[in-house]
Amino acid sequence: MKPETLLPAWHAFPEGRLAAGTLSLIGNTPMVRLNGFDTGCCEVYLKLESQNPGGSIKDRVALAMVEAAEKSGALRPGDTLVEATAGNTGIGLALIAAVKGYRLILVIPDKMSSEKIAHARALDADIRLTRSDVAPGHPDYYQDLAARIARETPGGYHINQFANPANPQAHESTTAPEIWEQTEHGVDAIVCGVGSGGTITGLSRYFSRVQPSVEFVLADPEGSSLAEYVRSGKHVPSGSYAVEGIGGSCVPAIADLSRVKLAYTISDRESFATVRDLLKRTGILAGSSSGTLLAAALQYCAEQTTKKRVVTFVNDTGAKYLSKMYNDYWMIDQGYIERPHTGNLQDLITRKYEEGAVITVGPEDTLLTAFQRMRLVDVSQVPVIENGHCVGLLDESDLLVAVHTDGKRFQLPVRTAMTSRLETIAPGDGMERLFNILDRGLVALVVENGQFLGLITKSDLLNYLRRKL
């Protein structure tokens, strides 16, 4: 196998022929050698599950679980699919429900990315958001809530990926044989995460038959309890983490971790930094859990003294996370990117004017321009800047007062509606003065020597205080 080549996928249909439909495109994903990273004496290959039509590895299990239920008679035309999901299984199910004509209800924890939720909604799924800070047994825990909704919905069928045997079977019968063929029967280690447990279970079953020496390595988010279970066999309390789709507080019912002998715990910060580096160095846009898997794979490679071929996954596309770890300001707000500390109120400014990060208008811009810019980035006010100086502030209330009698007034200049009596604050002013400004429902305009530096909002102050915990 040539080290720099894209490894061919299997074809579900004869080469050169058109696909029979969307569902025939699920699986048979390509594999590519990882370049641009220090892998020591090892070779690392990425299986690009992001190339599935729904953008993730979960398309495989979604199709397998639906078709198994149809075959058994448990799922009939007109029934309603119900599932608890971190988003990707839901998108896969929504894709299949759209093609096959089922109604779908998805129960999604509230920490999941807005892109995933929007994707599922666009496929006509009924989304029920629930709490992400509760444990199994709580009525709002997403798996328990989905089970209850399925029981209470006429014709409801609970997919239950966490206990559905068709989930690991999908990987045993498709993903694993693809890896075996793509690596020309030469793989030494496979690095996986555990969400429902289907991937690692199905792969380990297959390779226990064809190549029992393959090492299975668990990549687990810091805050999940699964890595400790692999290391010691003990169930320990879990914490919170921002990586989506993998990790958990207990071993899922279908998960068989008996062949997993090594586990790495990866922090959110390292996961996000790794996946951002993957994009910059290779052009591969991958999701957050892929950063966890790749970071673990690189740690595994660093510990090896003999050459090994290591396979891991791009579980889903990073297009589902553009508002999160690929957004510098989200990363700053969450404390994953550190800026130089000034020791004054400039540390609270997330979007700095000198970096071009503040959405502004000029006094001669139209009110329509101001409104469109506010909607573009979902803010309720914009500073009015002239020659580097903040000369006013325009918020939604100012706009509404100006145009409520006649929509044509959107063509008026900003200076006719802006507030010019500004409450400014210097970088060296104290936290108490900042709080007094925010407590009056205002935003703080930070100005030094007449130059506008940026805004501080209530959200900025809350993020700053949370990062100090």
NULOMAR-203847 format. One line per 8 residues: number of its first residue (from 1); their letters; for each residue x, y, z of N, C-alpha, C. Coordinates in steps of 0.05 Angstrom, whole numbers. Example, Ala and Ser with C-alpha at 12.3 -4.5 7.8 and 13.67 -1.06 7.14 Angstrom:
<rs>
1 = as = 264,-114,156,246,-90,156,264,-66,156  257,-45,142,273,-21,143,258,1,157
</rs>
This chain:
<rs>
1 = mkpetllp = 17,-24,0,0,0,0,18,25,0  14,43,-20,30,67,-21,21,86,1  40,97,16,33,112,40,19,138,35  21,150,12,10,176,8,-17,175,-7  -26,151,-14,-49,149,-31,-75,147,-15  -97,156,-27,-123,153,-15,-131,124,-19  -138,110,2,-145,82,0,-173,80,-11  -177,63,-31,-204,61,-43,-224,49,-25
9 = awhafpeg = -248,59,-26,-270,46,-11,-283,24,-28  -298,6,-15,-314,-12,-31,-335,3,-45  -348,-10,-64,-370,3,-79,-395,-15,-75  -416,-2,-66,-441,-17,-62,-455,-22,-88  -445,-9,-109,-457,-13,-136,-434,-15,-156  -438,-27,-179,-416,-31,-198,-402,-5,-205  -376,-7,-207,-359,16,-213,-369,30,-239  -372,56,-238,-381,71,-261,-411,73,-264
17 = rlaagtls = -426,59,-246,-455,60,-247,-466,81,-228  -489,91,-233,-502,110,-215,-513,96,-191  -513,111,-168,-524,99,-143,-554,97,-146  -566,76,-134,-594,71,-136,-611,91,-120  -599,104,-100,-613,123,-83,-595,132,-61  -605,151,-45,-589,163,-23,-579,141,-4  -597,123,4,-589,103,24,-567,84,15  -564,81,-12,-543,64,-22,-516,77,-19
25 = ligntpmv = -515,102,-12,-489,116,-8,-479,114,20  -494,101,38,-486,98,66,-464,76,67  -442,82,81,-420,63,83,-401,65,60  -382,46,59,-361,46,38,-346,73,37  -339,82,61,-326,108,63,-296,105,58  -283,127,47,-254,125,41,-237,126,67  -212,118,63,-192,120,85,-167,134,74  -155,152,91,-133,167,81,-111,167,103
33 = rlngfdtg = -86,167,94,-64,168,113,-62,196,125  -57,198,150,-53,223,164,-25,234,159  -24,258,148,2,272,144,2,298,161  26,308,166,28,334,180,29,332,210  28,308,221,29,304,250,52,285,256  63,287,280,84,269,289,71,243,299  74,222,283,63,196,291,85,177,299  109,187,304,130,170,313,137,149,292
41 = ccevylkl = 140,124,301,147,102,283,122,90,270  99,102,276,73,90,267,62,104,242  43,91,229,27,103,209,-2,105,219  -15,128,215,-42,132,224,-60,136,200  -82,122,199,-101,125,177,-128,134,188  -141,152,174,-167,162,182,-189,151,164  -209,138,176,-232,129,160,-252,152,160  -259,162,137,-274,187,134,-304,181,135
49 = esqnpggs = -314,176,159,-343,171,161,-359,196,157  -346,219,156,-359,244,149,-370,244,121  -361,225,105,-370,224,77,-396,209,73  -408,199,94,-435,188,92,-455,210,86  -478,204,73,-496,225,64,-507,243,87  -509,232,111,-518,248,134,-495,261,148  -470,256,139,-447,269,150,-434,255,174  -442,230,180,-430,218,204,-431,187,202
57 = ikdrvala = -416,174,219,-415,145,222,-442,134,230  -459,151,242,-484,141,253,-505,135,231  -500,143,206,-518,135,184,-519,105,182  -496,92,187,-495,63,184,-514,49,203  -513,57,229,-529,43,249,-558,52,247  -563,76,239,-591,85,236,-605,68,215  -592,64,192,-604,47,171,-607,19,180  -587,8,194,-588,-20,203,-610,-24,223
65 = mveaaeks = -614,-5,242,-634,-9,262,-662,-6,251  -666,12,233,-693,15,220,-700,-10,204  -681,-19,188,-686,-42,170,-690,-68,187  -675,-71,209,-679,-94,226,-707,-94,238  -717,-70,247,-744,-68,258,-765,-73,237  -760,-64,213,-779,-70,191,-781,-100,186  -758,-112,184,-756,-141,178,-770,-158,199  -767,-150,225,-779,-165,247,-809,-160,250
73 = galrpgdt = -819,-139,237,-847,-131,239,-853,-113,262  -832,-105,278,-836,-87,300,-842,-59,291  -834,-52,267,-838,-25,255,-855,-29,230  -877,-14,230,-896,-16,207,-900,11,194  -910,11,169,-916,37,156,-935,53,173  -929,80,176,-945,97,192,-936,100,220  -918,83,230,-908,85,257,-890,110,260  -885,117,286,-868,140,292,-842,130,306
81 = lveatagn = -820,137,294,-794,131,306,-788,151,329  -777,141,351,-770,158,373,-741,150,382  -724,170,386,-697,163,394,-684,185,410  -667,177,429,-650,196,444,-624,197,430  -613,220,425,-590,223,408,-573,248,416  -547,245,412,-530,269,414,-531,285,388  -546,276,369,-549,291,344,-544,275,319  -522,260,318,-515,247,293,-533,223,287
89 = tgiglali = -539,206,307,-558,185,302,-585,196,293  -592,219,306,-617,232,299,-618,241,270  -595,252,261,-594,261,233,-595,237,214  -581,216,221,-583,192,205,-612,181,204  -625,180,227,-653,171,227,-671,190,212  -666,216,214,-683,235,200,-680,232,170  -655,226,161,-650,221,132,-666,197,123  -665,175,139,-679,151,132,-709,154,134
97 = aavkgyrl = -718,168,155,-747,172,158,-758,189,135  -742,208,125,-751,224,102,-753,207,77  -734,189,73,-735,172,49,-757,151,51  -761,140,75,-780,118,78,-807,127,87  -810,152,95,-837,163,101,-846,159,129  -828,157,149,-836,155,177,-836,182,190  -853,186,210,-850,209,228,-828,202,248  -814,223,257,-791,219,276,-792,240,298
105 = ilvipdkm = -789,230,323,-786,248,346,-758,243,357  -742,264,360,-715,262,371,-713,277,398  -702,264,418,-697,276,444,-667,282,445  -660,308,447,-632,317,444,-624,333,469  -601,326,482,-592,343,504,-585,371,495  -588,390,513,-586,418,505,-558,429,501  -537,412,504,-510,421,499,-502,417,470  -519,404,453,-511,397,426,-511,422,408
113 = ssekiaha = -495,419,387,-491,442,369,-517,450,355  -520,476,350,-544,486,336,-545,475,307  -522,470,295,-521,460,268,-534,432,266  -528,415,286,-541,388,286,-571,390,288  -580,407,307,-608,410,311,-622,421,286  -609,441,274,-621,453,250,-622,433,227  -602,416,224,-601,396,203,-624,376,207  -628,366,232,-650,347,237,-677,360,232
121 = raldadir = -680,386,241,-705,400,237,-711,403,207  -690,409,191,-693,413,163,-703,387,149  -696,364,162,-706,338,151,-734,331,163  -746,350,176,-774,348,186,-776,331,212  -754,329,227,-756,315,252,-768,333,273  -783,321,292,-795,335,314,-775,334,337  -764,358,344,-742,359,363,-753,365,391  -744,349,411,-751,355,439,-724,358,454
129 = ltrsdvap = -718,383,461,-693,388,476,-697,382,506  -677,371,518,-678,365,546,-652,371,560  -651,368,586,-627,376,601,-604,358,596  -580,369,596,-555,354,592,-541,350,619  -552,360,641,-538,360,666,-550,340,686  -566,321,676,-578,301,694,-569,273,687  -571,255,706,-560,228,703,-583,209,697  -576,184,688,-596,164,683,-614,160,708
137 = ghpdyyqd = -640,157,703,-660,155,724,-675,180,729  -664,203,721,-678,228,723,-698,230,700  -723,240,705,-743,240,684,-735,256,660  -716,275,663,-708,291,640,-683,281,627  -671,259,637,-648,247,624,-657,238,596  -641,244,576,-651,242,548,-660,214,540  -646,193,550,-654,166,543,-680,158,557  -683,165,582,-707,159,597,-731,174,585
145 = laariare = -726,199,577,-748,215,566,-757,203,539  -738,194,522,-745,183,496,-762,157,500  -754,141,520,-769,116,525,-798,123,533  -801,143,549,-828,151,558,-844,161,535  -832,178,518,-847,189,495,-856,166,477  -838,147,472,-845,124,455,-869,109,466  -869,105,492,-892,90,505,-918,106,502  -916,132,504,-940,149,504,-949,157,477
153 = tpggyhin = -934,151,456,-941,159,428,-954,136,414  -979,139,404,-991,117,389,-974,109,365  -968,84,362,-951,75,340,-922,82,344  -914,89,369,-887,97,374,-868,73,375  -845,76,362,-825,55,363,-799,67,372  -789,57,396,-765,67,408,-741,53,395  -725,68,380,-701,56,367,-682,45,387  -676,61,408,-658,53,430,-631,43,420
161 = qfanpanp = -616,60,408,-589,52,398,-571,41,419  -576,48,445,-558,40,466,-562,10,474  -585,-1,466,-590,-30,472,-599,-45,448  -595,-34,424,-605,-46,399,-583,-63,387  -586,-89,385,-565,-106,374,-558,-101,345  -576,-88,330,-570,-81,302,-549,-59,300  -544,-45,322,-523,-24,323,-495,-36,320  -486,-53,338,-459,-64,333,-458,-82,309
169 = qahestta = -480,-95,302,-481,-112,279,-475,-97,253  -484,-71,252,-478,-55,229,-448,-51,225  -434,-48,247,-404,-44,244,-390,-70,240  -400,-92,252,-388,-118,248,-390,-127,219  -412,-119,206,-417,-129,179,-409,-109,157  -404,-84,164,-397,-65,143,-371,-50,149  -370,-35,171,-346,-19,178,-321,-36,180  -323,-57,196,-299,-74,201,-289,-87,175
177 = peiweqte = -306,-100,159,-295,-111,134,-283,-90,115  -294,-66,115,-282,-45,99,-254,-39,108  -250,-36,134,-223,-30,145,-204,-52,137  -213,-77,140,-197,-101,135,-187,-101,106  -205,-95,87,-198,-94,59,-181,-70,52  -188,-47,63,-174,-22,56,-145,-22,66  -140,-36,88,-113,-37,98,-98,-62,87  -111,-76,68,-99,-100,56,-91,-120,77
185 = hgvdaivc = -110,-124,97,-106,-143,118,-82,-137,135  -77,-111,140,-54,-103,156,-61,-80,174  -73,-85,197,-78,-64,217,-70,-75,244  -57,-57,260,-46,-65,286,-63,-55,310  -75,-31,306,-90,-19,328,-112,-2,316  -135,-1,331,-158,15,323,-166,31,347  -168,58,343,-175,76,365,-204,85,361  -221,81,381,-249,87,380,-258,102,404
193 = gvgsggti = -280,116,402,-294,126,425,-318,109,431  -331,113,453,-356,99,459,-378,120,464  -398,119,446,-422,134,451,-444,115,459  -455,101,439,-473,79,445,-457,53,449  -432,52,439,-416,28,441,-417,10,417  -432,18,397,-435,0,374,-410,-3,357  -395,18,353,-372,17,336,-351,-2,348  -343,4,372,-321,-12,384,-329,-41,388
201 = tglsryfs = -355,-46,394,-364,-73,398,-364,-89,372  -376,-77,351,-377,-90,325,-350,-95,313  -332,-75,315,-305,-79,304,-290,-100,320  -291,-100,346,-276,-119,362,-285,-148,357  -311,-151,353,-321,-178,346,-310,-188,320  -310,-171,300,-300,-179,274,-270,-186,275  -255,-168,287,-226,-172,286,-217,-194,305  -234,-201,324,-227,-224,341,-227,-250,325
209 = rvqpsvef = -241,-249,302,-241,-273,284,-219,-272,263  -215,-248,251,-197,-247,228,-168,-239,236  -165,-224,258,-138,-216,267,-139,-210,297  -139,-230,314,-143,-226,343,-121,-208,356  -99,-204,342,-77,-188,354,-82,-158,353  -103,-150,338,-109,-121,336,-115,-110,364  -101,-88,371,-106,-74,396,-129,-55,393  -147,-56,412,-169,-36,412,-164,-16,435
217 = vladpegs = -164,10,427,-157,32,444,-181,50,448  -188,56,472,-211,74,478,-201,103,480  -213,121,466,-209,150,469,-233,161,483  -229,173,506,-252,181,523,-249,210,532  -270,226,532,-268,254,541,-263,255,571  -247,274,580,-244,279,608,-270,288,620  -279,274,640,-306,278,651,-323,253,648  -317,237,627,-330,211,624,-318,191,643
225 = slaeyvrs = -334,171,650,-324,150,669,-315,125,655  -316,124,628,-311,99,614,-282,91,613  -264,110,611,-235,103,610,-227,90,637  -236,100,659,-230,89,685,-241,60,687  -264,56,675,-276,29,676,-258,10,661  -247,18,638,-229,1,623,-204,-4,639  -193,16,652,-168,13,667,-171,-4,692  -193,0,706,-195,-13,733,-219,-31,736
233 = gkhvpsgs = -238,-29,718,-263,-44,721,-282,-31,741  -275,-7,750,-292,7,769,-310,28,756  -334,30,766,-352,52,757,-348,76,776  -340,98,764,-334,122,780,-354,144,770  -358,164,787,-376,186,779,-365,201,755  -383,209,738,-375,224,714,-379,254,719  -366,270,702,-369,299,704,-380,310,677  -376,335,673,-386,347,648,-363,351,628
241 = yavegigg = -370,352,603,-350,357,582,-365,367,557  -351,380,540,-363,394,517,-362,378,491  -344,359,489,-343,341,465,-369,327,463  -379,324,438,-405,313,434,-403,285,422  -421,267,431,-425,242,417,-411,218,429  -391,222,447,-377,200,459,-375,205,489  -368,184,504,-366,186,533,-392,181,547  -391,178,573,-416,173,588,-410,167,617
249 = scvpaiad = -432,163,632,-430,157,660,-432,128,666  -439,111,646,-441,83,650,-437,69,623  -430,43,624,-426,28,599,-453,22,587  -457,29,561,-483,24,548,-488,-6,547  -514,-14,546,-522,-41,547,-510,-58,525  -507,-47,501,-496,-63,479,-466,-63,477  -453,-47,494,-424,-44,492,-409,-68,504  -391,-79,489,-374,-100,499,-345,-89,498
257 = lsrvklay = -335,-82,522,-308,-70,523,-287,-91,532  -294,-116,531,-276,-137,541,-250,-139,526  -251,-131,500,-226,-132,484,-211,-106,484  -220,-86,499,-207,-60,500,-188,-61,524  -162,-59,519,-142,-61,541,-128,-35,548  -133,-14,532,-119,11,536,-138,34,532  -136,54,549,-155,77,547,-139,103,553  -146,124,538,-134,150,542,-157,170,548
265 = tisdresf = -152,187,568,-170,208,575,-160,234,562  -178,247,547,-170,271,531,-188,294,540  -176,316,546,-191,340,555,-205,353,531  -226,369,537,-239,384,516,-219,402,501  -202,415,517,-183,434,505,-165,420,485  -155,396,492,-137,381,473,-153,371,449  -177,361,454,-194,352,432,-199,374,411  -206,397,421,-213,419,403,-188,429,389
273 = atvrdllk = -166,431,403,-141,441,391,-132,421,369  -134,395,375,-125,375,356,-142,375,330  -168,378,333,-185,377,309,-182,403,293  -177,425,306,-171,450,292,-144,447,277  -125,435,289,-99,430,276,-103,411,252  -120,391,255,-126,373,233,-136,388,208  -153,407,212,-163,423,190,-141,440,178  -125,453,194,-104,470,184,-82,455,170
281 = rtgilags = -76,430,178,-54,415,167,-62,397,144  -87,388,144,-95,369,123,-119,378,107  -133,398,116,-158,406,102,-182,389,109  -179,371,128,-201,353,136,-218,367,158  -243,372,152,-261,386,171,-276,365,187  -268,361,211,-278,339,228,-292,349,252  -309,332,264,-324,339,288,-308,337,313  -320,345,336,-306,347,361,-296,320,371
289 = ssgtllaa = -312,298,368,-302,273,378,-279,262,362  -276,271,337,-253,263,321,-228,274,333  -229,297,345,-206,309,359,-198,291,382  -217,281,397,-211,263,419,-198,238,409  -208,226,388,-197,201,377,-169,206,366  -165,228,352,-139,233,340,-118,238,362  -126,254,382,-107,260,404,-99,234,418  -118,216,422,-111,190,435,-93,173,417
297 = alqycaeq = -99,173,390,-83,158,372,-54,168,371  -51,195,373,-24,206,373,-9,199,399  -23,199,421,-10,190,446,-2,161,445  -19,144,433,-13,116,430,12,113,413  13,127,391,36,125,373,62,134,386  60,154,403,84,165,416,96,144,435  79,126,445,89,106,464,100,80,451  97,78,424,105,54,411,135,54,404
305 = ttkkrvvt = 147,31,404,176,29,397,179,13,371  158,1,361,159,-13,335,137,-2,317  141,-4,292,123,7,272,96,-7,274  75,9,275,47,-2,275,30,15,257  10,1,246,-10,15,229,-35,19,246  -42,44,251,-63,52,269,-86,64,253  -110,55,258,-134,65,245,-152,79,266  -161,103,259,-181,117,275,-201,130,256
313 = fvndtgak = -219,146,267,-242,155,251,-246,185,252  -254,196,229,-268,222,228,-297,215,231  -307,216,255,-334,206,261,-356,222,247  -352,248,245,-372,265,231,-358,290,220  -373,304,204,-362,328,192,-362,352,211  -341,368,209,-339,392,226,-358,414,219  -372,410,196,-393,430,188,-415,432,209  -417,411,226,-437,411,247,-429,428,271
321 = ylskmynd = -404,438,271,-393,451,294,-380,479,288  -388,491,266,-377,516,258,-382,538,279  -404,536,293,-411,556,314,-397,550,340  -383,527,342,-371,520,368,-341,520,365  -327,496,363,-298,497,366,-284,509,342  -298,513,319,-285,527,297,-290,557,298  -304,566,318,-309,594,322,-290,605,344  -271,622,337,-251,631,356,-264,644,381
329 = ywmidqgy = -286,658,377,-298,673,399,-313,654,418  -325,633,407,-336,612,425,-314,600,441  -291,594,428,-269,582,442,-258,601,464  -258,626,458,-249,646,479,-269,647,501  -295,649,495,-316,650,515,-315,626,534  -309,602,522,-308,578,538,-282,574,553  -262,591,547,-236,589,560,-217,569,547  -222,560,522,-204,541,509,-182,555,494
337 = ierphtgn = -185,581,488,-164,597,477,-157,619,497  -132,621,505,-123,640,524,-111,664,510  -119,688,518,-106,713,508,-87,723,530  -68,740,521,-50,752,541,-67,769,561  -61,766,587,-76,780,607,-65,808,611  -83,827,613,-76,855,618,-79,863,647  -95,847,662,-100,854,690,-121,875,694  -134,883,673,-156,903,675,-180,894,659
345 = lqdlitrk = -199,913,654,-224,905,642,-221,897,613  -198,901,600,-194,891,573,-195,861,572  -190,847,595,-192,818,596,-220,808,592  -240,826,595,-268,818,593,-279,823,565  -263,837,548,-273,843,521,-268,818,503  -288,805,495,-285,781,478,-279,789,450  -294,808,439,-290,817,411,-278,845,411  -253,846,403,-238,871,405,-240,886,379
353 = yeegavit = -244,913,381,-248,930,358,-223,930,340  -199,930,353,-174,931,337,-169,906,321  -183,884,328,-180,859,312,-201,857,291  -218,878,288,-240,877,269,-262,858,276  -264,852,302,-283,832,311,-310,844,320  -312,870,321,-337,883,331,-353,892,306  -378,884,305,-396,893,284,-404,922,291  -398,940,273,-404,969,277,-418,980,253
361 = vgpedtll = -428,1004,257,-439,1020,234,-428,1049,237  -430,1063,215,-423,1092,215,-448,1109,218  -445,1133,226,-468,1151,230,-484,1156,205  -471,1153,181,-485,1158,156,-496,1133,143  -490,1109,155,-502,1085,145,-532,1086,150  -548,1071,135,-577,1071,138,-584,1053,162  -608,1059,172,-619,1041,193,-622,1013,184  -628,1009,158,-631,983,146,-604,968,147
369 = tafqrmrl = -583,982,141,-556,970,143,-550,961,171  -557,978,190,-552,971,218,-568,947,227  -594,946,218,-611,924,225,-600,898,214  -592,898,188,-582,874,175,-556,864,189  -539,882,197,-514,873,211,-520,862,238  -540,873,252,-547,862,278,-559,834,275  -575,830,255,-587,803,250,-565,783,241  -546,793,226,-525,775,215,-510,760,237
377 = vdvsqvpv = -504,775,259,-489,763,281,-505,760,307  -531,764,305,-550,760,327,-542,776,352  -539,803,348,-535,821,370,-557,841,371  -561,853,395,-583,872,398,-575,901,397  -549,906,395,-539,934,393,-513,934,377  -507,957,365,-482,961,351,-471,989,358  -445,991,363,-433,1017,367,-431,1032,340  -433,1058,342,-430,1075,318,-403,1088,319
385 = ienghcvg = -386,1082,299,-358,1090,299,-353,1110,277  -338,1131,284,-330,1151,264,-301,1158,270  -283,1152,251,-254,1158,254,-242,1145,279  -250,1120,284,-239,1106,307,-251,1113,334  -269,1132,334,-282,1140,359,-311,1131,360  -320,1122,383,-347,1114,386,-364,1139,391  -382,1145,372,-398,1170,374,-427,1164,382  -434,1139,383,-461,1132,390,-465,1102,393
393 = lldesdll = -489,1095,401,-497,1067,403,-526,1064,393  -530,1044,377,-557,1039,366,-566,1011,375  -589,1010,388,-600,984,396,-627,979,384  -638,956,389,-664,948,377,-686,968,385  -686,977,409,-706,996,418,-705,1022,402  -680,1032,398,-676,1056,382,-687,1052,353  -681,1029,342,-691,1023,315,-721,1022,314  -733,1009,333,-762,1006,333,-776,1033,336
401 = vavhtdgk = -766,1050,353,-778,1077,356,-776,1092,330  -753,1089,316,-749,1104,292,-766,1096,268  -773,1070,266,-786,1060,242,-814,1049,246  -824,1049,271,-850,1035,276,-873,1048,261  -872,1073,255,-894,1086,241,-893,1084,211  -869,1078,200,-866,1077,171,-840,1061,164  -844,1039,151,-821,1022,143,-801,1036,125  -810,1057,111,-791,1072,94,-770,1087,110
409 = rfqlpvrt = -775,1090,136,-755,1104,153,-730,1087,157  -730,1062,149,-706,1046,149,-684,1059,132  -691,1077,114,-671,1090,97,-659,1114,110  -668,1121,134,-656,1144,148,-628,1137,158  -610,1157,161,-584,1151,171,-584,1144,201  -565,1129,209,-562,1119,237,-562,1142,256  -549,1165,249,-546,1187,268,-573,1198,277  -595,1193,262,-621,1203,270,-634,1187,292
417 = amtsrlet = -624,1163,297,-637,1146,317,-618,1137,339  -592,1141,336,-573,1130,355,-573,1146,381  -564,1133,402,-560,1146,428,-532,1157,429  -529,1183,433,-502,1195,433,-493,1201,462  -510,1198,481,-502,1202,509,-492,1174,519  -466,1170,518,-455,1143,522,-445,1140,550  -447,1115,560,-436,1108,586,-410,1093,580  -388,1107,582,-362,1094,576,-348,1087,601
425 = iapgdgme = -328,1069,598,-313,1059,621,-284,1056,611  -265,1062,628,-237,1059,622,-227,1032,630  -207,1021,616,-196,995,623,-188,992,652  -179,1014,664,-170,1013,692,-191,1016,713  -216,1021,704,-238,1024,724,-244,997,737  -256,998,760,-261,974,776,-285,958,767  -286,934,777,-308,916,771,-335,926,781  -334,941,803,-359,952,814,-372,972,795
433 = rlfnildr = -356,989,783,-367,1008,764,-378,994,740  -364,973,731,-375,957,708,-402,945,715  -403,933,739,-428,920,747,-451,940,748  -446,964,758,-466,985,760,-477,992,732  -460,993,712,-469,999,685,-486,977,674  -477,952,677,-492,929,667,-518,926,682  -518,932,708,-542,928,724,-564,947,716  -557,969,702,-578,988,692,-587,980,664
441 = glvalvve = -580,956,655,-589,947,629,-574,958,606  -550,970,611,-533,981,590,-511,962,583  -497,968,561,-472,955,556,-449,974,561  -426,964,569,-404,981,576,-386,984,551  -382,1009,543,-364,1016,521,-337,1023,533  -317,1006,527,-291,1010,538,-275,1029,520  -266,1051,531,-252,1072,516,-226,1079,531  -204,1082,515,-179,1090,527,-167,1112,510
449 = ngqflgli = -161,1135,522,-150,1158,508,-167,1165,483  -193,1163,486,-211,1170,464,-215,1148,444  -200,1127,445,-202,1105,425,-220,1083,436  -239,1074,419,-257,1053,426,-243,1026,425  -245,1010,447,-232,984,449,-251,961,445  -276,964,454,-295,943,451,-318,946,471  -336,926,470,-359,926,488,-356,904,509  -368,909,532,-371,888,552,-400,885,558
457 = tksdllny = -411,861,554,-439,856,560,-441,839,585  -466,834,593,-471,816,616,-460,789,611  -464,780,586,-454,753,579,-423,752,581  -409,773,572,-380,774,575,-371,772,604  -385,786,622,-378,785,650,-383,758,662  -406,745,655,-412,719,665,-391,698,655  -383,700,629,-363,681,619,-337,685,633  -329,710,638,-304,716,653,-305,704,681
465 = lrrkl = -327,707,695,-329,696,722,-329,666,722  -343,654,702,-344,625,701,-316,613,695  -300,627,679,-273,616,673,-255,617,697  -262,634,717,-245,636,741,-251,615,762  -272,598,756,-280,577,776,-257,557,779
</rs>
